[in-house]
Amino acid sequence: MKSEWAIGLMTGTVLDGNIDVAMIRTDGETVDEFGPYALMPYPDGLRDLLFRTFDAARAWGFEGPEPAIFREAEIALTKAQSDGVNAFIADHGFKASEISAVGFHGQTVLHAGPREGKRGNTRQLGDGAMMAQIVGTDVVFDFRSADVAAGGQGAPLAPVYHRALLKRIGAGPETAILNLGGVANITWCDGEEMVACDTGPANAPVNDWVRRHTGADMDVDGRIAASGTVNETRLTELLRHPYLTAPFPKSLDRFSFLAEMAEGETLEDGAALLTAFSAAAVAKALDLLPNRPTRLVVCGGGRRNPTLMREIDRRTGTAAVAAEDVGLRGDAVEAECFAFLAVRSKLGLPLSFPTTTGVSQPMQGGVLAPAATA
């Protein structure tokens, strides 16, 4: 298959105010070349609009008509991300005609995996046809709905890309990839065998805790958590949550685990507790894998939190190394993933698998919005 340039977009559920934009050259099976990567800031006001949309989504809970704010936010974020892509292409000397596709994940506002025999639900905001008009490229979007409709978890979708990265760095079953976003997910492979799941929260609860108490967006460098003391008795109780020992595949919403887990603690001790919980949840997930890895290659924003990384080392008994230490781009992996998935989608290759999302057979996914033709 021909290797082509594709662009991927990702905005995580921690809402850091940026669009991750990354380009790779791929045939949908291997990563042949890493292209440019950039963080493109959202325009003023969009982040606040998305926070209000999250609140509306939680109140809605997939019951009844969608909140009107969904469409307002969808238009605003699609325009912002489309403008970001156009600026990115121009900044790096490419033309839209040189891009096979843009993988437009959109903004997840609510996600629920299947429970008690009922299918799950998922909602990402993003108008692919609108982006195709603005950018002038094929756009692949709505990556999760087909999997959910087939009875899958709809997440995580990164494993097939993680497998390509593990092959690229020559890693075997001793190594897994751990992504630390709002939620954490892990991928373990042994040749073509691939197992993945959401392990638990990563950055979301502690970010929410710090925002509530200080107004800051996050615990920068884990300094607040580092100055606190983990209530180990309380942590042990939190680790009895049934999700943590449930078999894979399994997935979470950004609000499945909340900052309220630390209610009653001081700012510092609460941050320490929530950070330790995220790390200990990873340890629980490792115990479920066919073989327990000894090394974790960590990507996503959480790898920049030295307190979280130390807790992962200590509580998992593995060597947690940043993606950059093995030649990968830790901030770019999620955006790269959706470039990769866009190419796979166009080629009709599967995006999700029985051991990653729980579908009965490998599933294609994504919706193609073709480039506008004159």
Backbone hydrogen bonds in HBPLUS format (Angstrom, degrees):
<---DONOR---> <-ACCEPTOR-->    atom                        ^
c    i                          cat <-CA-CA->   ^        H-A-AA   ^      H-
h    n   atom  resd res      DA  || num        DHA   H-A  angle D-A-AA Bond
n    s   type  num  typ     dist DA aas  dist angle  dist       angle   num
A0004-GLU N   A0026-THR O   2.86 MM  22  5.40 167.5  1.88 133.6 130.7     1
A0026-THR N   A0004-GLU O   2.88 MM  22  5.40 156.1  1.93 146.7 143.7     2
A0100-SER N   A0005-TRP O   2.80 MM  95  5.82 158.5  1.84 163.6 167.1     3
A0006-ALA N   A0024-ILE O   2.94 MM  18  5.73 153.2  2.02 163.4 172.0     4
A0024-ILE N   A0006-ALA O   3.07 MM  18  5.73 154.6  2.13 157.1 165.1     5
A0007-ILE N   A0101-ALA O   3.07 MM  94  6.50 161.3  2.11 154.9 160.6     6
A0103-GLY N   A0007-ILE O   2.71 MM  96  6.15 163.7  1.74 160.5 165.2     7
A0008-GLY N   A0022-ALA O   2.77 MM  14  5.36 161.4  1.81 159.4 165.9     8
A0022-ALA N   A0008-GLY O   3.07 MM  14  5.36 160.5  2.11 149.6 154.9     9
A0009-LEU N   A0103-GLY O   2.92 MM  94  6.10 148.2  2.02 173.1 170.3    10
A0010-MET N   A0020-ASP O   3.06 MM  10  5.14 146.1  2.17 139.5 145.8    11
A0020-ASP N   A0010-MET O   2.96 MM  10  5.14 167.2  1.97 160.6 158.9    12
A0015-LEU N   A0012-GLY O   3.40 MM   3  5.96 165.8  2.42 110.4 114.5    13
A0042-TYR N   A0017-GLY O   2.88 MM  25  5.56 168.9  1.89 149.1 148.2    14
A0019-ILE N   A0040-MET O   2.75 MM  21  5.01 154.1  1.82 135.3 144.2    15
A0040-MET N   A0019-ILE O   2.89 MM  21  5.01 169.5  1.90 147.1 150.1    16
A0021-VAL N   A0038-ALA O   2.97 MM  17  5.36 162.8  2.00 169.6 170.8    17
A0038-ALA N   A0021-VAL O   2.87 MM  17  5.36 156.8  1.93 156.3 162.2    18
A0023-MET N   A0036-PRO O   2.98 MM  13  5.61 147.1  2.09 167.3 175.4    19
A0035-GLY N   A0023-MET O   2.71 MM  12  4.73 146.0  1.83 139.5 140.6    20
A0025-ARG N   A0033-GLU O   2.83 MM   8  5.02 160.7  1.87 149.6 152.3    21
A0032-ASP N   A0025-ARG O   2.88 MM   7  5.53 143.5  2.02 155.2 165.4    22
A0033-GLU N   A0025-ARG O   3.32 MM   8  5.02 143.2  2.47 137.9 136.4    23
A0046-LEU N   A0043-PRO O   3.27 MM   3  6.04 164.2  2.30 135.6 140.4    24
A0049-LEU N   A0045-GLY O   3.07 MM   4  6.27 153.7  2.14 145.4 153.1    25
A0050-LEU N   A0046-LEU O   2.91 MM   4  6.22 152.1  1.99 150.3 157.5    26
A0051-PHE N   A0047-ARG O   2.97 MM   4  6.33 153.4  2.04 150.3 157.5    27
A0052-ARG N   A0048-ASP O   3.08 MM   4  6.35 156.8  2.14 147.4 153.1    28
A0053-THR N   A0049-LEU O   2.91 MM   4  6.17 141.1  2.07 138.9 150.8    29
A0054-PHE N   A0050-LEU O   2.85 MM   4  6.15 151.8  1.93 150.9 157.4    30
A0055-ASP N   A0051-PHE O   3.14 MM   4  6.47 157.0  2.19 144.8 150.2    31
A0056-ALA N   A0052-ARG O   3.02 MM   4  6.30 155.6  2.08 143.0 149.5    32
A0057-ALA N   A0053-THR O   2.83 MM   4  6.05 151.0  1.91 148.3 156.9    33
A0058-ARG N   A0054-PHE O   2.97 MM   4  6.25 159.1  2.02 153.7 157.9    34
A0059-ALA N   A0055-ASP O   3.13 MM   4  6.38 155.0  2.20 144.9 151.6    35
A0060-TRP N   A0056-ALA O   2.92 MM   4  6.07 144.8  2.04 142.5 152.6    36
A0061-GLY N   A0057-ALA O   2.93 MM   4  6.14 173.0  1.93 159.9 159.5    37
A0063-GLU N   A0060-TRP O   3.06 MM   3  5.72 160.4  2.10 121.0 127.1    38
A0070-PHE N   A0067-PRO O   3.06 MM   3  5.75 158.8  2.10 117.4 123.3    39
A0073-ALA N   A0069-ILE O   2.88 MM   4  6.02 167.2  1.90 154.8 157.8    40
A0074-GLU N   A0070-PHE O   2.79 MM   4  5.96 153.1  1.87 147.7 156.5    41
A0075-ILE N   A0071-ARG O   3.01 MM   4  6.14 165.9  2.03 152.7 154.3    42
A0076-ALA N   A0072-GLU O   3.17 MM   4  6.34 165.8  2.19 146.2 150.4    43
A0077-LEU N   A0073-ALA O   2.85 MM   4  6.00 167.4  1.87 155.3 158.5    44
A0078-THR N   A0074-GLU O   2.95 MM   4  5.92 155.9  2.01 143.7 151.1    45
A0079-LYS N   A0075-ILE O   3.01 MM   4  6.14 163.3  2.04 149.3 153.6    46
A0080-ALA N   A0076-ALA O   3.01 MM   4  6.18 160.5  2.05 143.7 149.7    47
A0081-GLN N   A0077-LEU O   2.84 MM   4  5.96 163.6  1.86 149.4 153.7    48
A0082-SER N   A0078-THR O   2.84 MM   4  5.91 153.7  1.91 144.8 152.9    49
A0083-ASP N   A0079-LYS O   2.89 MM   4  6.04 163.6  1.91 151.6 155.7    50
A0084-GLY N   A0080-ALA O   2.96 MM   4  6.14 148.0  2.06 138.5 148.1    51
A0085-VAL N   A0081-GLN O   2.91 MM   4  6.20 151.3  2.00 145.5 152.2    52
A0086-ASN N   A0082-SER O   2.99 MM   4  6.29 165.6  2.01 154.1 157.3    53
A0087-ALA N   A0083-ASP O   2.97 MM   4  6.18 160.1  2.02 148.6 153.8    54
A0088-PHE N   A0084-GLY O   2.89 MM   4  6.02 155.6  1.95 145.7 153.1    55
A0089-ILE N   A0085-VAL O   2.85 MM   4  6.08 167.2  1.87 160.1 162.1    56
A0090-ALA N   A0086-ASN O   3.09 MM   4  6.24 165.2  2.11 146.2 150.4    57
A0091-ASP N   A0087-ALA O   2.79 MM   4  5.90 161.5  1.83 150.3 156.3    58
A0092-HIS N   A0088-PHE O   3.16 MM   4  6.29 144.0  2.30 146.0 153.6    59
A0094-PHE N   A0089-ILE O   3.01 MM   5  5.14 160.1  2.05 158.0 154.4    60
A0093-GLY N   A0090-ALA O   3.23 MM   3  5.26 171.7  2.23 109.1 110.6    61
A0098-GLU N   A0095-LYS O   2.92 MM   3  5.43 157.9  1.97 115.6 122.9    62
A0099-ILE N   A0096-ALA O   3.09 MM   3  5.46 166.6  2.11 115.3 119.3    63
A0102-VAL N   A0138-ASP O   2.90 MM  36  6.36 145.4  2.02 143.4 153.7    64
A0140-VAL N   A0102-VAL O   2.86 MM  38  6.17 164.7  1.89 158.9 163.4    65
A0104-PHE N   A0140-VAL O   2.85 MM  36  6.02 163.1  1.88 164.9 170.3    66
A0107-GLN N   A0125-LEU O   2.89 MM  18  5.01 153.1  1.96 139.4 144.0    67
A0125-LEU N   A0107-GLN O   2.79 MM  18  5.01 160.8  1.83 134.3 134.6    68
A0109-VAL N   A0123-ARG O   2.99 MM  14  6.01 166.6  2.01 164.7 167.1    69
A0123-ARG N   A0110-LEU O   2.89 MM  13  5.48 143.9  2.02 174.4 167.8    70
A0112-ALA N   A0121-ASN O   2.76 MM   9  5.18 161.1  1.79 167.7 161.6    71
A0121-ASN N   A0112-ALA O   2.79 MM   9  5.18 150.2  1.88 143.6 153.5    72
A0115-ARG N   A0118-LYS O   3.06 MM   3  5.32 132.8  2.29 135.5 147.9    73
A0118-LYS N   A0115-ARG O   2.87 MM   3  5.32 164.1  1.89 122.0 126.7    74
A0131-MET N   A0127-ASP O   3.12 MM   4  6.48 156.9  2.17 150.1 156.6    75
A0132-ALA N   A0128-GLY O   2.91 MM   4  6.16 160.8  1.94 152.2 157.4    76
A0133-GLN N   A0129-ALA O   3.11 MM   4  6.34 150.1  2.20 143.2 150.4    77
A0134-ILE N   A0130-MET O   3.09 MM   4  6.38 156.6  2.15 147.4 153.5    78
A0135-VAL N   A0131-MET O   2.79 MM   4  5.86 170.8  1.80 166.0 167.7    79
A0136-GLY N   A0132-ALA O   2.88 MM   4  5.27 147.1  1.99 127.9 138.3    80
A0139-VAL N   A0369-ALA O   2.88 MM 230  5.07 161.4  1.92 143.4 149.7    81
A0369-ALA N   A0139-VAL O   2.68 MM 230  5.07 169.5  1.69 164.2 167.4    82
A0141-PHE N   A0367-VAL O   2.93 MM 226  5.27 157.4  1.98 144.1 149.5    83
A0367-VAL N   A0141-PHE O   2.71 MM 226  5.27 154.6  1.78 152.7 160.1    84
A0148-VAL N   A0144-ARG O   3.14 MM   4  6.42 165.2  2.17 158.9 163.4    85
A0149-ALA N   A0145-SER O   2.86 MM   4  6.03 161.1  1.90 154.0 159.3    86
A0150-ALA N   A0146-ALA O   3.09 MM   4  6.26 133.9  2.32 137.1 148.4    87
A0150-ALA N   A0147-ASP O   3.13 MM   3  5.15 131.6  2.38  95.3 108.3    88
A0152-GLY N   A0147-ASP O   2.79 MM   5  5.05 152.6  1.87 153.1 144.6    89
A0151-GLY N   A0148-VAL O   2.98 MM   3  5.14 158.8  2.02 111.3 114.3    90
A0153-GLN N   A0357-THR O   2.76 MM 204  4.84 150.9  1.84 131.4 141.5    91
A0161-TYR N   A0158-ALA O   2.88 MM   3  5.37 129.2  2.14 119.0 132.9    92
A0162-HIS N   A0158-ALA O   2.85 MM   4  6.03 161.1  1.89 154.2 160.0    93
A0163-ARG N   A0159-PRO O   2.78 MM   4  6.01 152.9  1.85 152.7 159.2    94
A0164-ALA N   A0160-VAL O   3.39 MM   4  6.58 150.7  2.48 129.1 135.4    95
A0164-ALA N   A0161-TYR O   3.02 MM   3  5.07 114.1  2.47  96.2 111.8    96
A0165-LEU N   A0161-TYR O   2.98 MM   4  6.37 151.5  2.06 150.5 158.9    97
A0166-LEU N   A0162-HIS O   2.81 MM   4  6.11 160.7  1.85 156.6 161.5    98
A0167-LYS N   A0163-ARG O   3.00 MM   4  6.24 157.2  2.05 148.7 154.6    99
A0168-ARG N   A0164-ALA O   2.99 MM   4  6.18 149.8  2.08 138.5 147.3   100
A0169-ILE N   A0165-LEU O   3.02 MM   4  6.36 148.8  2.12 152.1 158.9   101
A0171-ALA N   A0166-LEU O   2.93 MM   5  5.19 158.8  1.97 157.9 155.9   102
A0170-GLY N   A0167-LYS O   3.10 MM   3  4.97 155.7  2.16 100.0 107.3   103
A0175-THR N   A0172-GLY O   3.09 MM   3  5.94 168.9  2.11 128.3 130.6   104
A0294-THR N   A0174-GLU O   2.91 MM 120  5.44 143.4  2.05 131.3 139.1   105
A0295-ARG N   A0174-GLU O   3.05 MM 121  6.25 144.0  2.18 164.6 167.4   106
A0176-ALA N   A0295-ARG O   3.06 MM 119  6.53 151.5  2.14 153.0 161.1   107
A0297-VAL N   A0176-ALA O   2.87 MM 121  6.23 167.4  1.88 164.1 166.9   108
A0177-ILE N   A0187-THR O   2.99 MM  10  5.27 156.4  2.05 151.2 155.3   109
A0187-THR N   A0177-ILE O   2.89 MM  10  5.27 150.0  1.98 148.2 157.6   110
A0178-LEU N   A0297-VAL O   2.88 MM 119  6.00 163.1  1.91 145.3 150.5   111
A0299-CYS N   A0178-LEU O   2.89 MM 121  6.30 158.7  1.94 156.2 162.8   112
A0179-ASN N   A0185-ASN O   2.82 MM   6  5.34 170.2  1.83 164.0 167.3   113
A0185-ASN N   A0179-ASN O   3.07 MM   6  5.34 149.9  2.16 139.8 149.2   114
A0180-LEU N   A0299-CYS O   2.91 MM 119  6.25 163.8  1.93 144.7 147.7   115
A0302-GLY N   A0180-LEU O   3.04 MM 122  4.82 170.5  2.05 146.3 144.9   116
A0181-GLY N   A0183-VAL O   3.15 MM   2  5.09 154.4  2.22 136.0 135.5   117
A0203-ASN N   A0181-GLY O   2.89 MM  22  5.90 165.6  1.91 157.6 160.6   118
A0202-ALA N   A0182-GLY O   3.07 MM  20  5.37 162.8  2.10 130.1 124.7   119
A0204-ALA N   A0182-GLY O   3.27 MM  22  4.39 163.3  2.30 116.1 117.4   120
A0184-ALA N   A0200-GLY O   2.89 MM  16  5.65 178.5  1.89 159.6 160.2   121
A0199-THR N   A0184-ALA O   2.79 MM  15  5.53 143.3  1.93 126.6 138.8   122
A0186-ILE N   A0197-CYS O   2.97 MM  11  5.80 159.9  2.01 164.0 166.6   123
A0197-CYS N   A0186-ILE O   3.22 MM  11  5.80 147.1  2.33 148.4 157.4   124
A0188-TRP N   A0195-VAL O   2.88 MM   7  5.32 168.2  1.89 163.2 167.1   125
A0195-VAL N   A0188-TRP O   2.88 MM   7  5.32 163.7  1.90 162.0 166.7   126
A0190-ASP N   A0193-GLU O   2.97 MM   3  5.09 152.9  2.04 133.2 140.3   127
A0193-GLU N   A0190-ASP O   3.16 MM   3  5.09 144.7  2.29 128.8 121.9   128
A0196-ALA N   A0355-THR O   3.21 MM 159  6.64 152.8  2.29 156.5 151.2   129
A0198-ASP N   A0250-LYS O   3.18 MM  52  6.21 172.4  2.19 150.6 152.9   130
A0207-ASN N   A0203-ASN O   2.94 MM   4  5.94 158.7  1.98 160.8 167.9   131
A0208-ASP N   A0204-ALA O   2.94 MM   4  6.09 165.1  1.96 157.6 161.5   132
A0209-TRP N   A0205-PRO O   2.87 MM   4  6.08 154.2  1.94 147.9 155.6   133
A0210-VAL N   A0206-VAL O   2.94 MM   4  6.11 165.8  1.96 151.3 154.0   134
A0211-ARG N   A0207-ASN O   2.86 MM   4  6.04 159.6  1.91 151.0 157.5   135
A0212-ARG N   A0208-ASP O   2.91 MM   4  6.02 157.2  1.96 146.0 152.0   136
A0213-HIS N   A0209-TRP O   3.14 MM   4  6.35 150.0  2.23 144.4 151.8   137
A0214-THR N   A0210-VAL O   2.81 MM   4  5.71 150.2  1.90 152.0 158.9   138
A0215-GLY N   A0211-ARG O   2.88 MM   4  4.35 138.3  2.06 112.4 123.5   139
A0222-GLY N   A0219-ASP O   2.94 MM   3  5.09 162.8  1.97 127.6 125.5   140
A0223-ARG N   A0220-VAL O   3.16 MM   3  6.22 173.2  2.17 130.3 131.1   141
A0226-ALA N   A0222-GLY O   2.89 MM   4  6.01 155.0  1.95 149.1 157.2   142
A0227-SER N   A0223-ARG O   3.18 MM   4  6.34 132.5  2.41 136.1 146.2   143
A0227-SER N   A0224-ILE O   3.11 MM   3  5.30 136.7  2.31 100.2 111.9   144
A0228-GLY N   A0225-ALA O   3.04 MM   3  5.22 159.5  2.09 107.9 114.5   145
A0235-LEU N   A0231-ASN O   2.86 MM   4  6.15 155.5  1.92 152.0 160.4   146
A0236-THR N   A0232-GLU O   2.92 MM   4  6.08 156.7  1.98 144.2 149.4   147
A0237-GLU N   A0233-THR O   3.22 MM   4  6.55 151.4  2.30 141.8 148.8   148
A0238-LEU N   A0234-ARG O   2.97 MM   4  6.32 159.8  2.01 152.3 157.6   149
A0239-LEU N   A0235-LEU O   2.93 MM   4  6.16 149.1  2.03 151.2 159.9   150
A0240-ARG N   A0237-GLU O   3.07 MM   3  5.45 161.9  2.10 111.4 116.2   151
A0241-HIS N   A0238-LEU O   3.17 MM   3  5.94 158.9  2.22 122.2 124.0   152
A0244-LEU N   A0241-HIS O   3.10 MM   3  5.92 141.4  2.25 123.8 130.9   153
A0245-THR N   A0242-PRO O   3.32 MM   3  5.72 146.2  2.44 109.6 117.3   154
A0246-ALA N   A0243-TYR O   3.19 MM   3  5.09 150.0  2.29  98.4 107.4   155
A0256-SER N   A0253-ASP O   3.00 MM   3  5.16 165.3  2.02 117.9 117.1   156
A0261-MET N   A0258-LEU O   3.12 MM   3  6.02 168.8  2.14 121.8 124.4   157
A0262-ALA N   A0259-ALA O   2.99 MM   3  6.01 174.8  1.99 131.3 132.9   158
A0263-GLU N   A0260-GLU O   3.00 MM   3  4.89 168.4  2.01 110.6 111.9   159
A0265-GLU N   A0262-ALA O   3.02 MM   3  5.77 162.2  2.05 150.2 152.2   160
A0270-GLY N   A0266-THR O   2.76 MM   4  5.66 156.0  1.82 149.6 156.6   161
A0271-ALA N   A0267-LEU O   3.02 MM   4  6.19 157.7  2.07 145.2 151.0   162
A0272-ALA N   A0268-GLU O   2.95 MM   4  6.20 154.8  2.01 146.3 153.8   163
A0273-LEU N   A0269-ASP O   2.88 MM   4  6.06 156.0  1.94 144.7 150.9   164
A0274-LEU N   A0270-GLY O   2.97 MM   4  6.17 170.1  1.98 154.5 156.5   165
A0275-THR N   A0271-ALA O   3.00 MM   4  6.04 156.1  2.06 144.3 151.1   166
A0276-ALA N   A0272-ALA O   2.97 MM   4  6.08 160.1  2.01 145.7 151.5   167
A0277-PHE N   A0273-LEU O   2.87 MM   4  6.09 150.4  1.95 147.6 156.5   168
A0278-SER N   A0274-LEU O   3.11 MM   4  6.35 159.2  2.16 144.7 148.6   169
A0279-ALA N   A0275-THR O   3.20 MM   4  6.50 158.3  2.25 146.7 152.2   170
A0280-ALA N   A0276-ALA O   2.82 MM   4  6.01 165.0  1.84 154.7 159.1   171
A0281-ALA N   A0277-PHE O   2.88 MM   4  5.99 147.3  1.99 149.2 157.2   172
A0282-VAL N   A0279-ALA O   3.07 MM   3  5.28 127.0  2.37  99.3 112.7   173
A0283-ALA N   A0279-ALA O   3.29 MM   4  6.76 151.8  2.37 144.2 151.3   174
A0284-LYS N   A0280-ALA O   3.10 MM   4  6.48 151.3  2.18 145.0 152.0   175
A0285-ALA N   A0281-ALA O   3.10 MM   4  6.41 151.6  2.18 143.4 150.5   176
A0285-ALA N   A0282-VAL O   3.04 MM   3  5.07 115.2  2.47  95.6 111.4   177
A0286-LEU N   A0282-VAL O   2.95 MM   4  6.30 154.5  2.02 154.7 161.9   178
A0287-ASP N   A0283-ALA O   3.25 MM   4  6.54 146.0  2.38 144.2 152.0   179
A0288-LEU N   A0285-ALA O   2.94 MM   3  5.30 152.1  2.02 109.4 118.4   180
A0289-LEU N   A0286-LEU O   3.23 MM   3  5.46 156.1  2.29 107.3 113.9   181
A0319-ALA N   A0294-THR O   3.02 MM  25  6.33 162.4  2.05 140.7 144.3   182
A0296-LEU N   A0319-ALA O   2.92 MM  23  6.13 164.1  1.94 143.1 145.8   183
A0321-VAL N   A0296-LEU O   2.84 MM  25  6.15 166.1  1.86 170.2 174.4   184
A0298-VAL N   A0321-VAL O   2.79 MM  23  5.92 171.2  1.80 161.5 164.4   185
A0323-ALA N   A0298-VAL O   2.90 MM  25  5.37 137.4  2.08 158.0 145.5   186
A0300-GLY N   A0330-GLY O   2.95 MM  30  5.59 173.4  1.95 132.5 134.5   187
A0303-ARG N   A0300-GLY O   3.19 MM   3  6.10 163.2  2.22 125.0 128.8   188
A0304-ARG N   A0301-GLY O   3.06 MM   3  5.78 163.1  2.09 120.8 126.0   189
A0305-ASN N   A0302-GLY O   3.06 MM   3  5.37 163.8  2.09 112.2 116.1   190
A0309-MET N   A0305-ASN O   3.00 MM   4  6.30 163.8  2.03 158.1 163.2   191
A0310-ARG N   A0306-PRO O   2.92 MM   4  6.05 155.9  1.98 142.2 148.3   192
A0311-GLU N   A0307-THR O   2.97 MM   4  6.19 157.2  2.02 147.1 153.6   193
A0312-ILE N   A0308-LEU O   2.89 MM   4  6.16 153.3  1.97 150.5 157.8   194
A0313-ASP N   A0309-MET O   2.99 MM   4  6.25 166.2  2.01 150.3 153.6   195
A0314-ARG N   A0310-ARG O   2.92 MM   4  6.14 166.4  1.94 151.3 154.9   196
A0315-ARG N   A0311-GLU O   2.81 MM   4  5.82 168.0  1.82 153.0 156.6   197
A0316-THR N   A0312-ILE O   2.93 MM   4  5.63 145.8  2.05 145.4 151.3   198
A0317-GLY N   A0313-ASP O   3.05 MM   4  5.61 141.3  2.20 134.6 143.5   199
A0325-ASP N   A0322-ALA O   2.88 MM   3  5.52 146.3  1.99 118.3 127.6   200
A0326-VAL N   A0323-ALA O   3.07 MM   3  5.69 162.0  2.10 117.0 122.6   201
A0328-LEU N   A0323-ALA O   3.01 MM   5  5.01 159.7  2.06 137.8 132.3   202
A0327-GLY N   A0324-GLU O   3.17 MM   3  4.98 168.6  2.18 104.5 106.1   203
A0332-ALA N   A0329-ARG O   2.99 MM   3  5.34 133.0  2.21 107.5 120.8   204
A0333-VAL N   A0329-ARG O   3.18 MM   4  6.14 128.4  2.46 159.1 172.4   205
A0336-GLU N   A0332-ALA O   2.80 MM   4  5.93 171.4  1.81 168.6 171.5   206
A0337-CYS N   A0333-VAL O   2.83 MM   4  5.97 150.5  1.92 146.7 155.2   207
A0338-PHE N   A0335-ALA O   3.10 MM   3  5.45 123.1  2.44 103.1 115.7   208
A0339-ALA N   A0335-ALA O   3.28 MM   4  6.70 138.4  2.46 144.7 156.2   209
A0339-ALA N   A0336-GLU O   3.06 MM   3  5.14 131.5  2.30 100.0 113.6   210
A0340-PHE N   A0336-GLU O   2.97 MM   4  6.30 161.7  2.01 157.4 162.3   211
A0341-LEU N   A0337-CYS O   2.79 MM   4  6.10 158.3  1.84 151.0 157.6   212
A0342-ALA N   A0338-PHE O   3.07 MM   4  5.88 143.1  2.21 123.8 132.9   213
A0343-VAL N   A0339-ALA O   3.23 MM   4  6.57 156.2  2.29 147.4 152.1   214
A0344-ARG N   A0340-PHE O   3.04 MM   4  6.36 164.4  2.06 150.5 155.2   215
A0345-SER N   A0341-LEU O   2.78 MM   4  5.92 155.9  1.84 147.0 153.7   216
A0346-LYS N   A0342-ALA O   3.03 MM   4  6.29 160.5  2.07 147.5 151.8   217
A0347-LEU N   A0343-VAL O   3.06 MM   4  6.29 144.0  2.19 146.0 156.0   218
A0347-LEU N   A0344-ARG O   3.14 MM   3  5.08 123.1  2.48  92.4 107.1   219
A0349-LEU N   A0344-ARG O   2.88 MM   5  4.97 159.3  1.92 152.0 148.6   220
A0348-GLY N   A0345-SER O   3.08 MM   3  5.09 156.0  2.14 102.1 109.6   221
A0351-LEU N   A0363-MET O   2.66 MM  12  5.94 155.1  1.72 157.8 155.5   222
A0352-SER N   A0363-MET O   3.31 MM  11  5.28 165.0  2.34 142.2 146.7   223
A0363-MET N   A0352-SER O   2.85 MM  11  5.28 163.7  1.88 146.3 151.3   224
A0356-THR N   A0353-PHE O   3.01 MM   3  5.21 164.8  2.03 113.2 117.7   225
A0357-THR N   A0353-PHE O   2.98 MM   4  5.95 174.4  1.98 167.7 168.3   226
